[in-house]
Amino acid sequence: MPISLQEADEFEDKMKELESLCNPIIAKMYQGGAGAPPGGMDEDVPTTGGSGAGPKIEEVD
């Protein structure tokens, strides 16, 4: 079934709208704005586990 020009234009418009929303988010992630350090785990977090080693849910927000 061929796609009409109207459907193709509508698809293009929706893709541009989606890209305008997503591109700034993706760019921020690549700049390190996602919160995780590039090397993996943060050096200040103790590695000798236990149930109390990580942040609590209330602390994350």
DSSP file (Angstrom, degrees, kcal/mol; ACC not computed):
  #  RESIDUE AA STRUCTURE BP1 BP2  ACC     N-H-->O    O-->H-N    N-H-->O    O-->H-N    TCO  KAPPA ALPHA  PHI   PSI    X-CA   Y-CA   Z-CA
    1    1 A M              0   0    0      0, 0.0     2,-0.1     0, 0.0     0, 0.0   0.000 360.0 360.0 360.0 118.9    0.0    0.0    0.0
    2    2 A P        -     0   0    0      0, 0.0     2,-0.4     0, 0.0     0, 0.0  -0.358 360.0-120.6 -71.4 150.3    1.6    3.3   -1.1
    3    3 A I        -     0   0    0     -2,-0.1     2,-0.1     1,-0.0     0, 0.0  -0.760  26.2-126.5 -91.8 133.9    1.9    6.2    1.3
    4    4 A S     >  -     0   0    0     -2,-0.4     4,-2.2     1,-0.1     5,-0.2  -0.336  20.1-114.7 -75.2 161.1    0.2    9.4    0.3
    5    5 A L  H  > S+     0   0    0      1,-0.2     4,-2.6     2,-0.2     5,-0.2   0.860 117.6  56.0 -63.3 -35.2    2.1   12.7    0.3
    6    6 A Q  H  > S+     0   0    0      2,-0.2     4,-2.4     1,-0.2    -1,-0.2   0.915 108.4  47.0 -63.9 -42.8   -0.1   14.0    3.0
    7    7 A E  H  > S+     0   0    0      2,-0.2     4,-2.3     1,-0.2    -2,-0.2   0.896 112.4  50.2 -65.4 -39.9    0.8   11.0    5.3
    8    8 A A  H  X S+     0   0    0     -4,-2.2     4,-2.4     2,-0.2    -2,-0.2   0.915 111.8  47.4 -64.8 -43.1    4.5   11.5    4.5
    9    9 A D  H  X S+     0   0    0     -4,-2.6     4,-2.4     2,-0.2    -2,-0.2   0.904 112.0  50.4 -63.9 -41.7    4.4   15.2    5.3
   10   10 A E  H  X S+     0   0    0     -4,-2.4     4,-2.2     2,-0.2    -2,-0.2   0.898 110.5  49.9 -63.2 -40.5    2.5   14.5    8.5
   11   11 A F  H  X S+     0   0    0     -4,-2.3     4,-2.4     2,-0.2    -2,-0.2   0.923 110.2  50.0 -63.0 -44.9    5.2   11.9    9.5
   12   12 A E  H  X S+     0   0    0     -4,-2.4     4,-2.4     1,-0.2    -2,-0.2   0.904 109.9  50.9 -60.8 -42.7    8.0   14.3    8.8
   13   13 A D  H  X S+     0   0    0     -4,-2.4     4,-2.1     1,-0.2    -1,-0.2   0.916 111.4  47.5 -62.1 -43.3    6.3   17.0   10.9
   14   14 A K  H  X S+     0   0    0     -4,-2.2     4,-2.5     2,-0.2    -2,-0.2   0.883 110.9  51.8 -66.7 -38.0    5.9   14.6   13.8
   15   15 A M  H  X S+     0   0    0     -4,-2.4     4,-2.7     2,-0.2    -2,-0.2   0.915 110.0  48.6 -64.5 -42.4    9.5   13.4   13.5
   16   16 A K  H  X S+     0   0    0     -4,-2.4     4,-2.2     2,-0.2    -2,-0.2   0.898 111.9  49.8 -64.1 -39.8   10.8   17.0   13.6
   17   17 A E  H  X S+     0   0    0     -4,-2.1     4,-1.1     2,-0.2    -2,-0.2   0.922 112.7  46.9 -64.2 -44.0    8.6   17.7   16.6
   18   18 A L  H  X S+     0   0    0     -4,-2.5     4,-2.6     1,-0.2     3,-0.4   0.910 111.7  50.6 -64.3 -43.0   10.0   14.6   18.4
   19   19 A E  H  X S+     0   0    0     -4,-2.7     4,-2.8     1,-0.2    -1,-0.2   0.879 105.6  56.0 -63.4 -37.8   13.6   15.4   17.5
   20   20 A S  H  < S+     0   0    0     -4,-2.2    -1,-0.2     1,-0.2    -2,-0.2   0.798 113.8  41.6 -66.7 -26.1   13.2   19.0   18.8
   21   21 A L  H  X S+     0   0    0     -4,-1.1     4,-0.6    -3,-0.4    -2,-0.2   0.867 121.8  38.5 -83.0 -40.5   12.1   17.5   22.2
   22   22 A C  H  X S+     0   0    0     -4,-2.6     4,-2.6     1,-0.2     3,-0.4   0.849 100.9  69.2 -83.3 -36.1   14.6   14.6   22.3
   23   23 A N  H  X S+     0   0    0     -4,-2.8     4,-2.6     1,-0.2     5,-0.2   0.881  99.2  48.8 -57.6 -43.8   17.8   16.2   20.9
   24   24 A P  H  > S+     0   0    0      0, 0.0     4,-2.0     0, 0.0    -1,-0.2   0.881 112.8  49.6 -63.5 -34.4   18.4   18.6   23.9
   25   25 A I  H  X S+     0   0    0     -4,-0.6     4,-2.0    -3,-0.4    -2,-0.2   0.937 112.8  45.7 -67.7 -46.3   17.9   15.7   26.3
   26   26 A I  H  X S+     0   0    0     -4,-2.6     4,-2.2     1,-0.2    -1,-0.2   0.902 112.1  52.1 -63.8 -41.3   20.4   13.4   24.4
   27   27 A A  H  X S+     0   0    0     -4,-2.6     4,-1.3    -5,-0.3    -1,-0.2   0.902 109.1  50.0 -62.5 -40.7   22.9   16.3   24.1
   28   28 A K  H  <>S+     0   0    0     -4,-2.0     5,-2.8     1,-0.2     6,-0.3   0.880 108.3  53.2 -65.9 -37.6   22.7   16.9   27.9
   29   29 A M  H ><5S+     0   0    0     -4,-2.0     3,-1.4     1,-0.2     5,-0.5   0.928 108.9  48.8 -61.7 -44.5   23.3   13.2   28.5
   30   30 A Y  H 3<5S+     0   0    0     -4,-2.2    -1,-0.2     1,-0.3    -2,-0.2   0.763 106.6  57.4 -68.5 -23.8   26.4   13.2   26.4
   31   31 A Q  T 3<5S-     0   0    0     -4,-1.3    -1,-0.3    -5,-0.2    -2,-0.2   0.455 124.8-101.2 -84.4  -0.4   27.7   16.3   28.2
   32   32 A G  T X 5S+     0   0    0     -3,-1.4     3,-0.9    -4,-0.3    -3,-0.2   0.592  87.0 126.2  93.7  11.1   27.5   14.4   31.5
   33   33 A G  T 3 < +     0   0    0     -5,-2.8    -4,-0.2     1,-0.2    -3,-0.1   0.432  49.7  87.1 -81.3   2.2   24.3   16.0   32.7
   34   34 A A  T 3  S-     0   0    0     -5,-0.5    -1,-0.2    -6,-0.3    -5,-0.1   0.602 101.6-117.0 -79.4 -10.0   22.7   12.6   33.3
   35   35 A G  S <  S+     0   0    0     -3,-0.9    -2,-0.1     1,-0.3    -1,-0.1   0.054  80.8 107.5 101.6 -26.3   24.2   12.4   36.8
   36   36 A A  S    S-     0   0    0      1,-0.0    -1,-0.3     2,-0.0    -2,-0.2  -0.714  72.3-119.3 -88.9 135.1   26.4    9.4   36.4
   37   37 A P    >   -     0   0    0      0, 0.0     3,-1.6     0, 0.0    -5,-0.1  -0.405  23.7-117.5 -68.5 150.4   30.2   10.0   36.3
   38   38 A P  T 3  S+     0   0    0      0, 0.0     3,-0.1     0, 0.0    -2,-0.0   0.785 109.8  58.3 -61.3 -28.5   31.9    8.9   33.1
   39   39 A G  T 3  S-     0   0    0      1,-0.2     2,-0.6     2,-0.1    -3,-0.0   0.438 111.2-114.0 -84.0   1.9   34.1    6.4   34.8
   40   40 A G  S <  S+     0   0    0     -3,-1.6    -1,-0.2     0, 0.0     2,-0.1  -0.913  82.6  35.9 108.4-119.8   31.2    4.4   36.3
   41   41 A M  S    S-     0   0    0     -2,-0.6     2,-0.2    -5,-0.1    -2,-0.1  -0.385  86.2-106.8 -74.9 150.6   30.8    4.4   40.1
   42   42 A D    >   -     0   0    0      1,-0.1     3,-1.0    -2,-0.1    -1,-0.1  -0.506  21.5-130.6 -73.4 143.3   31.6    7.4   42.1
   43   43 A E  T 3  S+     0   0    0      1,-0.2    -1,-0.1    -2,-0.2     4,-0.1   0.761 103.3  61.8 -68.3 -24.8   34.9    7.2   44.2
   44   44 A D  T 3  S+     0   0    0      2,-0.1    -1,-0.2     0, 0.0    -2,-0.0   0.651  82.3  93.7 -77.3 -14.8   33.2    8.4   47.4
   45   45 A V  S <  S-     0   0    0     -3,-1.0     2,-0.1     1,-0.1     9,-0.1  -0.667  82.9-120.6 -81.6 125.8   30.8    5.4   47.5
   46   46 A P        -     0   0    0      0, 0.0    -2,-0.1     0, 0.0    -1,-0.1  -0.404  15.7-157.4 -67.3 140.7   32.2    2.6   49.6
   47   47 A T  S    S+     0   0    0      1,-0.1     2,-1.7    -4,-0.1     6,-0.0   0.601  72.6  90.6 -94.9 -12.5   32.6   -0.7   47.7
   48   48 A T  S    S-     0   0    0      1,-0.1    -1,-0.1     5,-0.1     0, 0.0  -0.623  79.5-152.2 -86.4  83.1   32.5   -3.0   50.7
   49   49 A G        +     0   0    0     -2,-1.7     2,-0.2     2,-0.1    -1,-0.1   0.814  36.1 149.4 -33.8-140.8   28.7   -3.5   50.5
   50   50 A G    >   -     0   0    0      1,-0.1     3,-1.1     2,-0.1     4,-0.2  -0.367  67.4 -79.1 107.6 163.1   26.1   -4.2   53.0
   51   51 A S  T 3  S+     0   0    0      1,-0.2     3,-0.3    -2,-0.2    -1,-0.1   0.711 127.3  53.4 -74.5 -17.6   22.5   -3.1   52.9
   52   52 A G  T 3  S+     0   0    0      1,-0.2    -1,-0.2    -3,-0.1     4,-0.1   0.259  80.2  95.5 -99.1  13.2   23.3    0.4   54.1
   53   53 A A  S <  S+     0   0    0     -3,-1.1    -1,-0.2     2,-0.1    -2,-0.1   0.819  77.0  57.6 -76.0 -31.1   26.0    1.3   51.5
   54   54 A G  S    S-     0   0    0     -3,-0.3     2,-0.1    -4,-0.2     0, 0.0  -0.410  94.9 -83.0 -99.4 173.5   23.8    3.1   49.0
   55   55 A P        -     0   0    0      0, 0.0     2,-0.2     0, 0.0    -1,-0.1  -0.368  43.9-116.3 -71.2 152.6   21.6    6.2   49.2
   56   56 A K    >>  -     0   0    0      1,-0.1     4,-1.3    -4,-0.1     3,-0.7  -0.480  27.2-109.1 -81.9 159.6   18.1    5.8   50.5
   57   57 A I  H 3> S+     0   0    0      1,-0.3     4,-1.2     2,-0.2     3,-0.3   0.879 120.4  55.0 -58.2 -39.0   15.1    6.5   48.1
   58   58 A E  H 34 S+     0   0    0      1,-0.2    -1,-0.3     2,-0.2     0, 0.0   0.814 105.6  53.1 -65.4 -29.5   14.4    9.7   50.1
   59   59 A E  H <4 S+     0   0    0     -3,-0.7    -1,-0.2     1,-0.2    -2,-0.2   0.792 101.4  59.6 -76.1 -28.2   17.9   10.9   49.6
   60   60 A V  H  <        0   0    0     -4,-1.3    -1,-0.2    -3,-0.3    -2,-0.2   0.895 360.0 360.0 -70.0 -40.8   17.8   10.5   45.8
   61   61 A D     <        0   0    0     -4,-1.2    -1,-0.3     0, 0.0    -2,-0.2   0.514 360.0 360.0 -71.2 360.0   14.9   12.9   45.3
